[in-house]
Every structure is written in structure tokens, then in C-alpha cells.
Amino acid sequence: MEKGYPDPIAQSERHKEYLEKLMAEHKFPKVPVEYLVVISNGYASYVITGKNTYKVKPRVCKSDAFINKIQSFEKQYTNPLLHAKDLRKLSRLLVKMNKVPTSYILKKYGINKTDLLTGVFDSNCTHSPLIRKKKQWYCPSCNEFSKDAHISALKDYFLLFDSQITNQQFREFVHIKSPDTAKRLLLSVNLNYSGTKKGRVYFPKSIPW
């Protein structure tokens, strides 16, 4: 069975142009940017058709030929154009830009953060906010307890508000007063964190989380 896919060459060229523009805007030395389309499925076969076949063919390869392609680029470009300082600067820039987009849904639909209902919801009856009682979340509507209802609340926060959260922000969001309880709940979810004391921020280990 044959299957067609969107043009990966056009996509790669857009990425190439974007990276060149990004480096120029941040005053990096001009360097050549190459690209490859690598087919990871070792059992797949591909056919390149069209009038630009001679341009496309060198840009597409199977995964077992990837190393050879990289070595070919290394032989083509022998003079280093970016120094170690430039590489560190570029790495920091790319890491800084690689942040989870937050507030996208709010902006798309014109919703203010103050319009949202905060607190921990009951997944069964959707009652909110749940009450912290006997070291669990208590729903007065259905008279049920939950140990981990705050996990869904955290996911909502990371999606809608920010990619990280402090102890105080968590307390305000889930309507609890105790910093110790908040810390214990945040640590129980096995989040990553950085900083100490009041400066500590928590963030998910992966997205989607």
C-alpha cells in the first residue's frame, strides 16, 4: 500500500529560514544551515517524483544512511564559524525559547484569568471547590473523599496559567492556607523544582504531563 505525506522538504526549508533569521536577529555569525529528511522506518520504501527530483533526492535518506550524510557535511564545512562562547549563547537562547506555551486558550477565546473558577474539582460531580479535610479532598456535595484530586487542578494550572508554580500560587489556586500542606502535595506529585524556600518553583517533568 502506498501512502502520500505532506511535503517534508518545504517544511525543512521553512525551519532553515527561521533559524537563519533567528541567528541574524541575535547577531550570531552567519553560518550555513543544512537539513535532511530522515525516514526512520527501516522497512519503508519511498519514491521521489516531480520536476525538482534532483534537488530533493540528496535531502532524503533512510536512517542507516544518516551518519554518512552527517560525515559528508563535516567534510564540506571544515572551518568552524561559531566559537565555544557563541555555541553556549545559542544553546541558552534555544533552551529559553523552548518553553511550554501557556495562556494560549485564554488568549484565543478572549478570557481573562480572573474569569476562571479556581480550586480543586470533583471529577464525579464537578463540584468546586473541594475542601481539605482529614488530609484528603472532601466533596460536600457527594460526601466523598479523594487523595489526589489536586493533580487535575495542577494540570489545569500548567495549561492555562504558567509552566511553573510556587507554593503560594498553589495555595491560592487550590484554596488552602498551610504552606507545609502545599509543599507536601506538590512533592507528592513528583514535580521537578528549583530554588529554595520562598523562591522555590515547581514544574512538570514533561509535557504533556
N, C-alpha and C positions, 0 to 999 in steps of 0.2 A: 504494500500500500504506500502510495506517495502522499506526502503532506507538504503544503506550502507554508512559509512563515514570513512575517514582515521583514523588510529589508534590513539586515543587521549592519550592512556597510554604511547605510545612511545614518543609522543611529550612532555608530562608532565615529563617523566624521563629525557629527554634532558634538559628541563628547570631546573630540580632539579640539575643535574650535573653541569650546567652552573653556577647556584647560589652558589653551594658549591665551585666551582673553583674560582669564583669571590671573595668570602669571604676569602678564603685561601690566595689569592694573595694580599689582603689588610690587612692581619694579624688580622682578626677577630677570636675570639674563635670558635672552631669547634662546630657547633650546628646541631642537626638533622633537616633535611628538609623533610617535608611531602607534599603530593599532593593529590588532589581529582579531579575527573571529574564530574562536576555537570550539570545535564540536566535541563535546565530552563523551558522547555515547560511542563506544568503540565499535558497535555493530551497525551504526548508522552509515548510510551512503548519501552522497549529495551530488547534485548536478548544477552547474552554473551556466545559465543561459543569458542571452541578451547581447547587445552591441558592445557593452563595456566588460566583456568577459576577461580580456587581457589585463584590465585594471583590478578586477575583483579577485581573480584566481590566486594571486600571491598573498592576498589578505586573509584567506580562509584555509584552515588546516585542521586535521584531526589532533586529538590530544597527544598522541605518541610522537607527533612531529613538532610539538610546541617548543621543546628545548632547542631543537635545531634552528627554529626561526629566531629565537632569542639570541643564540650564538651568532647568527647572521647579522643581526642588528649591532651586536657588540663589535664585530669586525668592521662594520660600516662606520661606526662612530667611535673613534679611538681616543679623541681628545675630550677630557672631562670639562664641562662647561659650568657645572654647579659645584661650588666648594662645600665642604662639610657644614659650614655655617649656613649656607643657603639651603642645604637639604634639611637641616634641623628646623629652620624657619618655615620651610614649605610643609614639613611634617606637622608642625604645630598649627599652621593655618588650616590644613585639611582636617585635622582632628577637631579643631574648633568649629569648623563649618559642618562637620558630620554630627549634628545634633538632631534629636528627635523633634519633628515639627509639632509644636503644641498650639493650642487655641485655634487650630485650623477650622474646626467645625463651628466654633463660636463666630469667627470672622465671616465664614461662608454664609451663615444664616442671620448675621447681624444681632447676635445675642450677647448681652453684657454678662460678665461674671456674676454681678450682683443679682441677676435674674434667676440664677440656678439655685435649686434646693440642695443644701449640703447635709451631711450626716450619713449614717450607715443605714442602708435599706434592708428590709426583709425580702429575700428572694422569693418567698412563697406568696405573701400577701401584699408586697411592695409598700408596706407601712414604713414611714420615716418620720423622725429619726428613732433608731433603736436606742435603748438605754443601757448604759454599762452597769451591770448588776451581778453580784456573785462571781466576778472575774469572767463574765461572759456578756454577750449582747442579748438583751431581753426585748422581745416584741410584746408590748401591752395589748396589741390587737388580737393576736392569736395565741398569746401566752406560751410562746416557745423561746428557747434559748439557742444561741449559736456561738461557737468558739472562734470562728474565722470569718464572720460577716464583713469585717473591716477590709478584707483582701479586695473585694469588689469595689469598695469605696476608694482604695488606693489606686486601682486600675483606672477608675474614672478620673481621679485627680491627675495622674500622669498623662492621660489622654487629653484632658480639657484645659488644665491649668499650667502645668510645668513638668519638666522632665526630672525634677528633683523636689524634695520636700524636707522641711525642717521639723523638729519636734513641735514647735509652737504652731506651725501651719497645719500639721496633722491634728493637733488637739482642737484647733478652731474648726477644721473641716469635719471631724467626726464627733464633735461636741463632747469632749471630755476635758477634765481640769488637771488631772495629775500628770506631770512630766515623766514620772517614773513609769506609770502605766503606758503612756505613749511610747516611751523608749522600748519597753518590753514588747509591745505589739509590733513595732517597726522591726526590731531584731528578729522576732519570731517568723517574719515573712522572708527572712534570709536575703535582705536587700544589701547591696553594696553601700558603703558610706565613706565620707572623707571629712576631715576636720575633727575637732574635739569640742566638748562641752556645748555652749550655745551656738558655736559656729559650725556644728556638725550638720551635714546634709546627707540625705538618703536618696538612693536612686536605684532603679531596677537593673538587674544584671544583663538583661537582654530585652529587645523589643522586636516583635510583640511579646509581652510579658504575661 
